[in-house]
Amino acid sequence: MLTVRKVIHRVGEEMNAILRILIFVSILIIASCMHMKETIPELQVVQNVDLNRYAGTWYEIARYPHKFQKGCVRSRATYTLRDDGKLSVLNECSEEADTDKFRSAKGTARVVDKKTNAKLRVSFFWPFSGDYWIIDLGKEYEFAVIGHPDRKYLWILSRTKVMEESVYEGILNRLKEQYYDTSKLIRTD
Protein backbone atom coordinates (compact mmCIF):
# COMPACT_ATOMS: atom_id res chain seq x y z
CA MET A 1 0.00 0.00 0.00
CA LEU A 2 1.24 3.45 -0.94
CA THR A 3 1.86 5.89 1.80
CA VAL A 4 1.46 9.62 1.41
CA ARG A 5 5.22 9.98 1.48
CA LYS A 6 5.65 7.48 -1.41
CA VAL A 7 2.92 9.24 -3.44
CA ILE A 8 4.60 12.60 -2.97
CA HIS A 9 7.96 11.08 -3.92
CA ARG A 10 6.51 9.46 -7.07
CA VAL A 11 4.74 12.70 -8.09
CA GLY A 12 8.01 14.58 -7.55
CA GLU A 13 9.89 12.14 -9.80
CA GLU A 14 7.25 12.48 -12.51
CA MET A 15 7.38 16.28 -12.27
CA ASN A 16 11.18 16.17 -12.58
CA ALA A 17 10.87 13.99 -15.68
CA ILE A 18 8.33 16.39 -17.21
CA LEU A 19 10.55 19.36 -16.34
CA ARG A 20 13.56 17.69 -17.99
CA ILE A 21 11.50 17.05 -21.14
CA LEU A 22 10.30 20.67 -21.24
CA ILE A 23 13.85 21.97 -20.84
CA PHE A 24 15.06 19.65 -23.61
CA VAL A 25 12.26 20.75 -25.97
CA SER A 26 12.95 24.41 -25.15
CA ILE A 27 16.63 23.97 -26.00
CA LEU A 28 15.69 22.33 -29.31
CA ILE A 29 13.33 25.21 -30.18
CA ILE A 30 15.92 27.87 -29.30
CA ALA A 31 18.63 26.06 -31.27
CA SER A 32 16.29 25.73 -34.24
CA CYS A 33 15.45 29.46 -34.15
CA MET A 34 19.14 30.37 -33.88
CA HIS A 35 19.93 28.13 -36.84
CA MET A 36 17.15 29.75 -38.91
CA LYS A 37 18.53 33.22 -38.15
CA GLU A 38 22.01 32.11 -39.13
CA THR A 39 20.87 30.91 -42.55
CA ILE A 40 20.02 34.48 -43.63
CA PRO A 41 23.24 36.42 -44.11
CA GLU A 42 23.73 39.88 -42.66
CA LEU A 43 22.17 42.66 -44.71
CA GLN A 44 24.79 44.21 -46.98
CA VAL A 45 25.13 47.97 -47.39
CA VAL A 46 26.70 49.93 -50.24
CA GLN A 47 30.45 50.43 -50.11
CA ASN A 48 30.45 54.21 -49.81
CA VAL A 49 27.96 57.07 -49.52
CA ASP A 50 28.92 60.66 -50.22
CA LEU A 51 26.59 62.45 -47.80
CA ASN A 52 26.86 65.70 -49.79
CA ARG A 53 25.50 63.93 -52.86
CA TYR A 54 22.94 62.02 -50.79
CA ALA A 55 21.51 65.23 -49.32
CA GLY A 56 18.44 66.67 -51.02
CA THR A 57 14.92 65.50 -51.75
CA TRP A 58 13.97 61.88 -52.41
CA TYR A 59 10.55 60.65 -53.55
CA GLU A 60 9.20 57.37 -52.26
CA ILE A 61 8.53 54.86 -55.03
CA ALA A 62 7.65 51.84 -52.83
CA ARG A 63 7.82 50.71 -49.22
CA TYR A 64 6.90 48.01 -46.78
CA PRO A 65 3.64 48.94 -45.07
CA HIS A 66 3.87 50.15 -41.47
CA LYS A 67 1.77 52.09 -38.98
CA PHE A 68 3.64 55.38 -39.05
CA GLN A 69 2.99 55.88 -42.77
CA LYS A 70 -0.56 54.55 -42.86
CA GLY A 71 -2.65 56.47 -45.38
CA CYS A 72 0.36 58.29 -46.85
CA VAL A 73 0.56 59.09 -50.54
CA ARG A 74 3.08 61.29 -52.34
CA SER A 75 5.71 60.62 -49.69
CA ARG A 76 9.05 62.36 -49.83
CA ALA A 77 12.10 62.80 -47.63
CA THR A 78 14.52 65.71 -47.57
CA TYR A 79 17.98 65.34 -46.06
CA THR A 80 20.16 68.33 -45.20
CA LEU A 81 23.79 67.91 -44.17
CA ARG A 82 24.57 69.76 -40.94
CA ASP A 83 27.86 71.28 -39.79
CA ASP A 84 28.22 68.56 -37.12
CA GLY A 85 28.18 65.80 -39.76
CA LYS A 86 24.62 64.71 -38.97
CA LEU A 87 21.69 64.97 -41.35
CA SER A 88 18.47 66.84 -40.69
CA VAL A 89 15.55 64.74 -41.89
CA LEU A 90 12.17 65.99 -43.04
CA ASN A 91 9.67 63.29 -43.99
CA GLU A 92 6.44 64.47 -45.61
CA CYS A 93 3.38 62.85 -47.08
CA SER A 94 -0.10 63.74 -48.14
CA GLU A 95 -3.10 61.75 -47.01
CA GLU A 96 -4.95 62.58 -50.22
CA ALA A 97 -3.51 62.42 -53.72
CA ASP A 98 -5.01 65.70 -54.92
CA THR A 99 -4.17 68.03 -52.05
CA ASP A 100 -1.15 70.19 -51.28
CA LYS A 101 -1.52 69.64 -47.53
CA PHE A 102 1.33 67.54 -46.19
CA ARG A 103 1.91 66.07 -42.77
CA SER A 104 5.53 66.00 -41.72
CA ALA A 105 7.99 64.56 -39.24
CA LYS A 106 11.37 66.10 -38.46
CA GLY A 107 14.30 64.08 -37.25
CA THR A 108 18.05 63.68 -37.18
CA ALA A 109 20.26 61.02 -38.71
CA ARG A 110 23.76 60.20 -37.55
CA VAL A 111 26.30 57.98 -39.24
CA VAL A 112 27.21 54.90 -37.20
CA ASP A 113 29.60 53.39 -39.76
CA LYS A 114 32.17 56.03 -40.77
CA LYS A 115 33.88 53.58 -43.13
CA THR A 116 30.92 53.48 -45.55
CA ASN A 117 28.52 56.23 -44.33
CA ALA A 118 25.84 53.69 -45.30
CA LYS A 119 24.67 52.74 -41.79
CA LEU A 120 22.78 55.48 -40.01
CA ARG A 121 20.52 55.80 -36.98
CA VAL A 122 17.53 58.09 -37.40
CA SER A 123 15.63 59.62 -34.51
CA PHE A 124 12.29 61.41 -34.71
CA PHE A 125 11.55 61.19 -30.99
CA TRP A 126 14.48 61.36 -28.59
CA PRO A 127 15.75 59.03 -27.14
CA PHE A 128 14.35 56.52 -29.64
CA SER A 129 16.15 55.83 -32.91
CA GLY A 130 16.08 53.25 -35.65
CA ASP A 131 18.48 51.70 -38.12
CA TYR A 132 18.56 53.28 -41.57
CA TRP A 133 20.87 51.32 -43.86
CA ILE A 134 21.53 52.32 -47.46
CA ILE A 135 21.59 48.94 -49.21
CA ASP A 136 21.43 50.02 -52.86
CA LEU A 137 22.35 53.29 -54.52
CA GLY A 138 22.41 54.46 -58.13
CA LYS A 139 25.79 55.44 -59.55
CA GLU A 140 24.54 59.00 -60.04
CA TYR A 141 22.50 58.96 -56.81
CA GLU A 142 19.34 58.76 -58.90
CA PHE A 143 17.84 56.11 -56.60
CA ALA A 144 18.43 54.74 -53.13
CA VAL A 145 17.13 51.70 -51.28
CA ILE A 146 16.87 51.88 -47.50
CA GLY A 147 16.67 48.76 -45.39
CA HIS A 148 16.82 47.56 -41.82
CA PRO A 149 19.18 44.83 -40.51
CA ASP A 150 16.18 42.70 -39.49
CA ARG A 151 14.56 43.31 -42.90
CA LYS A 152 11.39 44.63 -41.29
CA TYR A 153 11.53 48.01 -43.06
CA LEU A 154 12.19 48.83 -46.69
CA TRP A 155 11.96 51.94 -48.85
CA ILE A 156 12.76 52.49 -52.51
CA LEU A 157 13.50 56.16 -53.18
CA SER A 158 14.13 58.19 -56.32
CA ARG A 159 15.22 61.72 -57.14
CA THR A 160 12.23 61.89 -59.48
CA LYS A 161 8.58 61.17 -58.73
CA VAL A 162 8.50 58.35 -61.28
CA MET A 163 11.04 55.56 -61.72
CA GLU A 164 11.65 53.66 -64.94
CA GLU A 165 10.21 50.17 -64.68
CA SER A 166 13.50 48.54 -65.75
CA VAL A 167 15.33 50.32 -62.89
CA TYR A 168 12.60 49.24 -60.44
CA GLU A 169 12.80 45.61 -61.61
CA GLY A 170 16.59 45.64 -61.22
CA ILE A 171 16.19 46.89 -57.65
CA LEU A 172 13.65 44.13 -56.92
CA ASN A 173 16.08 41.48 -58.21
CA ARG A 174 18.87 42.80 -55.98
CA LEU A 175 16.48 42.92 -53.00
CA LYS A 176 15.64 39.25 -53.49
CA GLU A 177 19.38 38.49 -53.36
CA GLN A 178 19.39 40.29 -49.98
CA TYR A 179 16.55 38.00 -48.77
CA TYR A 180 13.84 40.67 -48.87
CA ASP A 181 10.28 39.58 -49.57
CA THR A 182 9.45 41.96 -52.43
CA SER A 183 5.81 40.81 -52.50
CA LYS A 184 5.27 42.93 -49.36
CA LEU A 185 6.18 46.15 -51.18
CA ILE A 186 3.43 48.66 -51.86
CA ARG A 187 3.90 51.20 -54.62
CA THR A 188 3.50 54.83 -53.56
CA ASP A 189 0.91 56.95 -55.37
C-alpha positions as CSV (number, residue, x, y, z in Angstrom):
1,M,0.0,0.0,0.0
2,L,1.2,3.5,-0.9
3,T,1.9,5.9,1.8
4,V,1.5,9.6,1.4
5,R,5.2,10.0,1.5
6,K,5.7,7.5,-1.4
7,V,2.9,9.2,-3.4
8,I,4.6,12.6,-3.0
9,H,8.0,11.1,-3.9
10,R,6.5,9.5,-7.1
11,V,4.7,12.7,-8.1
12,G,8.0,14.6,-7.5
13,E,9.9,12.1,-9.8
14,E,7.2,12.5,-12.5
15,M,7.4,16.3,-12.3
16,N,11.2,16.2,-12.6
17,A,10.9,14.0,-15.7
18,I,8.3,16.4,-17.2
19,L,10.6,19.4,-16.3
20,R,13.6,17.7,-18.0
21,I,11.5,17.0,-21.1
22,L,10.3,20.7,-21.2
23,I,13.8,22.0,-20.8
24,F,15.1,19.7,-23.6
25,V,12.3,20.7,-26.0
26,S,12.9,24.4,-25.2
27,I,16.6,24.0,-26.0
28,L,15.7,22.3,-29.3
29,I,13.3,25.2,-30.2
30,I,15.9,27.9,-29.3
31,A,18.6,26.1,-31.3
32,S,16.3,25.7,-34.2
33,C,15.5,29.5,-34.1
34,M,19.1,30.4,-33.9
35,H,19.9,28.1,-36.8
36,M,17.2,29.8,-38.9
37,K,18.5,33.2,-38.2
38,E,22.0,32.1,-39.1
39,T,20.9,30.9,-42.5
40,I,20.0,34.5,-43.6
41,P,23.2,36.4,-44.1
42,E,23.7,39.9,-42.7
43,L,22.2,42.7,-44.7
44,Q,24.8,44.2,-47.0
45,V,25.1,48.0,-47.4
46,V,26.7,49.9,-50.2
47,Q,30.5,50.4,-50.1
48,N,30.5,54.2,-49.8
49,V,28.0,57.1,-49.5
50,D,28.9,60.7,-50.2
51,L,26.6,62.4,-47.8
52,N,26.9,65.7,-49.8
53,R,25.5,63.9,-52.9
54,Y,22.9,62.0,-50.8
55,A,21.5,65.2,-49.3
56,G,18.4,66.7,-51.0
57,T,14.9,65.5,-51.8
58,W,14.0,61.9,-52.4
59,Y,10.5,60.6,-53.5
60,E,9.2,57.4,-52.3
61,I,8.5,54.9,-55.0
62,A,7.6,51.8,-52.8
63,R,7.8,50.7,-49.2
64,Y,6.9,48.0,-46.8
65,P,3.6,48.9,-45.1
66,H,3.9,50.1,-41.5
67,K,1.8,52.1,-39.0
68,F,3.6,55.4,-39.0
69,Q,3.0,55.9,-42.8
70,K,-0.6,54.5,-42.9
71,G,-2.6,56.5,-45.4
72,C,0.4,58.3,-46.9
73,V,0.6,59.1,-50.5
74,R,3.1,61.3,-52.3
75,S,5.7,60.6,-49.7
76,R,9.1,62.4,-49.8
77,A,12.1,62.8,-47.6
78,T,14.5,65.7,-47.6
79,Y,18.0,65.3,-46.1
80,T,20.2,68.3,-45.2
81,L,23.8,67.9,-44.2
82,R,24.6,69.8,-40.9
83,D,27.9,71.3,-39.8
84,D,28.2,68.6,-37.1
85,G,28.2,65.8,-39.8
86,K,24.6,64.7,-39.0
87,L,21.7,65.0,-41.3
88,S,18.5,66.8,-40.7
89,V,15.6,64.7,-41.9
90,L,12.2,66.0,-43.0
91,N,9.7,63.3,-44.0
92,E,6.4,64.5,-45.6
93,C,3.4,62.8,-47.1
94,S,-0.1,63.7,-48.1
95,E,-3.1,61.8,-47.0
96,E,-4.9,62.6,-50.2
97,A,-3.5,62.4,-53.7
98,D,-5.0,65.7,-54.9
99,T,-4.2,68.0,-52.0
100,D,-1.2,70.2,-51.3
101,K,-1.5,69.6,-47.5
102,F,1.3,67.5,-46.2
103,R,1.9,66.1,-42.8
104,S,5.5,66.0,-41.7
105,A,8.0,64.6,-39.2
106,K,11.4,66.1,-38.5
107,G,14.3,64.1,-37.3
108,T,18.0,63.7,-37.2
109,A,20.3,61.0,-38.7
110,R,23.8,60.2,-37.6
111,V,26.3,58.0,-39.2
112,V,27.2,54.9,-37.2
113,D,29.6,53.4,-39.8
114,K,32.2,56.0,-40.8
115,K,33.9,53.6,-43.1
116,T,30.9,53.5,-45.5
117,N,28.5,56.2,-44.3
118,A,25.8,53.7,-45.3
119,K,24.7,52.7,-41.8
120,L,22.8,55.5,-40.0
121,R,20.5,55.8,-37.0
122,V,17.5,58.1,-37.4
123,S,15.6,59.6,-34.5
124,F,12.3,61.4,-34.7
125,F,11.5,61.2,-31.0
126,W,14.5,61.4,-28.6
127,P,15.7,59.0,-27.1
128,F,14.4,56.5,-29.6
129,S,16.2,55.8,-32.9
130,G,16.1,53.3,-35.6
131,D,18.5,51.7,-38.1
132,Y,18.6,53.3,-41.6
133,W,20.9,51.3,-43.9
134,I,21.5,52.3,-47.5
135,I,21.6,48.9,-49.2
136,D,21.4,50.0,-52.9
137,L,22.3,53.3,-54.5
138,G,22.4,54.5,-58.1
139,K,25.8,55.4,-59.6
140,E,24.5,59.0,-60.0
141,Y,22.5,59.0,-56.8
142,E,19.3,58.8,-58.9
143,F,17.8,56.1,-56.6
144,A,18.4,54.7,-53.1
145,V,17.1,51.7,-51.3
146,I,16.9,51.9,-47.5
147,G,16.7,48.8,-45.4
148,H,16.8,47.6,-41.8
149,P,19.2,44.8,-40.5
150,D,16.2,42.7,-39.5
151,R,14.6,43.3,-42.9
152,K,11.4,44.6,-41.3
153,Y,11.5,48.0,-43.1
154,L,12.2,48.8,-46.7
155,W,12.0,51.9,-48.9
156,I,12.8,52.5,-52.5
157,L,13.5,56.2,-53.2
158,S,14.1,58.2,-56.3
159,R,15.2,61.7,-57.1
160,T,12.2,61.9,-59.5
161,K,8.6,61.2,-58.7
162,V,8.5,58.4,-61.3
163,M,11.0,55.6,-61.7
164,E,11.7,53.7,-64.9
165,E,10.2,50.2,-64.7
166,S,13.5,48.5,-65.7
167,V,15.3,50.3,-62.9
168,Y,12.6,49.2,-60.4
169,E,12.8,45.6,-61.6
170,G,16.6,45.6,-61.2
171,I,16.2,46.9,-57.6
172,L,13.7,44.1,-56.9
173,N,16.1,41.5,-58.2
174,R,18.9,42.8,-56.0
175,L,16.5,42.9,-53.0
176,K,15.6,39.2,-53.5
177,E,19.4,38.5,-53.4
178,Q,19.4,40.3,-50.0
179,Y,16.6,38.0,-48.8
180,Y,13.8,40.7,-48.9
181,D,10.3,39.6,-49.6
182,T,9.4,42.0,-52.4
183,S,5.8,40.8,-52.5
184,K,5.3,42.9,-49.4
185,L,6.2,46.2,-51.2
186,I,3.4,48.7,-51.9
187,R,3.9,51.2,-54.6
188,T,3.5,54.8,-53.6
189,D,0.9,57.0,-55.4
